[in-house]
Amino acid sequence: MTLFRRERRAKERYRPLATVVFTVRSGKDPGRFSSPVTGDVQDVSSTGMSVVTPRLAPDGIHIMYDTLMTFRNRIDATIFPEGKPPVRVQGTVAWFRAADAPPGFYIFGMRFDQEAPALEELRLAGRKPPG
């Protein structure tokens, strides 16, 4: 539970040392997708993660919505945890905002289509986020 609102996450999140490479796929035209973007995993669970990234609209495809917020775009991502095998995930962006740091970066929260049990192991290598 947080100070001002109820915690909505079903799984506890951890902050691993991990890089993620993702593409944004159009919700309206699934054959249209962005070039790969590299970001840093902010926190992760088996059901979702948040990512800090330098671009919000790679190749003109917005990270969350396509065609005036009518279609929700999709994310295809590969997580590269330090010292562990890569994990592939797919899902949708639940939220996004400007990141606190570094300047000019963004952060988005992603909900996975399917639970990724392999990511539970990252909690052993990661640290629990404050709060």
N, C-alpha and C positions, 0 to 999 in steps of 0.2 A: 504494500500500500504506500502511496506517496502522500505528501503533505496536503495537497489540494484536491486530488482526485484519486479514484480507485485504480489500482494497477490492473490493466486489462490483459497482460501477457499471461498465457497459460504455462509457459516454460520460463524458468529463470535464465537470464542472459549473462554471458561472460565476455570479457574482452581479451580475445586471443591475439597473438602476433600473426596476422594473416593479411595477405594481399588478395584482391579479387579482380578478375578480368571479366567484364560483362558486356553484352550487347543489348540494345533496346530493339524489340520487335514490335512493329505497328499492330495495334489491335484491330484496325480497320482493314489493313492489307498485310497479312502475316508473311508475305513474301518480301516485304520491305523491312530491312533492319539496318542498324547503325554499324559503323566500324567499332572494333573493340576499344573499351575504355578501361584503364587501370585505376583502381581505388584501394582504399584501406578499410578493412572490416573494423567497425567501431565496437560492435558487440554482436553476439550470435547465440542462437539456441537451435534446437533441432527443427523448429517451426518457422524461423525467420532470422533476419539480421538487419543491422543498419550499416550503411557504407558512406564513407567520406570520399567525394569525387570532385575532380576539377571542372567537369562539364555537366550541365543539366540537359542540354539538347544536342547530343552528338549527331552530326550530319543532319541537323534540322529535325530530328525525331525527339520530341520532348519525352523526358523520362517517365512521365506519368500519364498524360493524355494525348490523344490524337484527334484532330479535327474538332477544335473548340470543346474539349472535354466530353465528347460523345462516346468515344471508345477508350477503354483502359488499355494502355500498352503493356507489353510483357517484358520480363527480364530473363535472359539466359546467362547464367554466371558460373564461373569456375573459381572456387576458393582454394588458395594455395597456403595452407597453414605451415608455419615454420617447422621443418623436420618431420612432416607427415605427408601422406599422399593427397593429391588434389581431390576436391569434392565438387561434383556438378550439381547445380540446383536450378530450378525454374520457378517463376512465380510472378506476382504483381506488386507494384509499389503501393504501399498503404499511405505514405505521407512523405513530404520533402520540405526542406527549408534551407536557408543559408547556414553554413557551418560557422561555429564560433572561431575556429582557426583551422587551417591557414586562411587569410583573407582571400575572398574570391572563390572559395570552394563551397560545395553544397553537401548536405547529408540527406540520405533517404532511407526509409524503412521499407523492407521487402518482406512479404509474406510468401512462404514457399507453397507450391502446389501440393507437394507431398513431404511428409516429415523426413528429415535427413538424420537418421540415428548416428551416422559417422561423425556428425558435428558435436555430439555429446562428449566425445573424447577430448575435444578442444578445451572443455572447461577445466580439465586437469592441467593443461598447459597455460591456460589463461588466468585472468584474475577477475574476481567478481566486481562489477561496476559499483561505484559508491551509491548509497541511497537505497 
